[in-house]
Amino acid sequence: MSGVKKKVKNKLLTIILIVLVTITLVAVIVFALAWQMNKKEDTGQGKEPSIDEVIAASVDIPEITTNLAGRQFIRLSLKIQTDSEEAAEELEKREFQVNNIVIHELSEITREELEGKAGKEAFESTIQSLLNPLMQEGEIERVYIVSYIIQ
């Protein structure tokens, strides 16, 4: 009978050890996830930047006047939002490249292609995708048209 008691004790001990190890693993995982979430909150990841942060990381592109693909001409100004102040500093130095890209793109666009919300958003998106490969210190997050006149 003592052999049966010993087997039951061994099984009970094994089950207790498995339960303790499982509880420990779950506790470690919960602690790690909580620590990771706290770390993201501390570094500001996962939240929208404040308007002051957006402005600090943005660059104003002065008014550009150029011809469109038709006989009209356009006058527009842009504000370009980057992901950091360092990227904004780099973009300011690249203003001549920005102007070049904008002028080249506008020379291929007709008035009709720029009309409406969809046309303006497509233009902003195109400029963003053309500027990002130039950037070494960060990236362009958004391009805004801040003034716009076609004649």
PETAZI-V164719 format. One record per run of one state. SS is the DSSP state (h for helix, s for strand, l for the rest). FROM is the first residue (numbers start at 1). LEN is the number of residues. If there is no record, write none. Layout:
ss: {SS	SS}
from: {FROM	FROM}
len: {LEN	LEN}
This chain:
ss: {l	h	l	h	l	s	l	s	l	h	l	h	l	h	l	h	l	s	l}
from: {1	2	44	51	57	58	68	73	83	85	94	95	107	111	115	116	133	140	151}
len: {1	42	7	6	1	10	5	10	2	9	1	12	4	4	1	17	7	11	1}
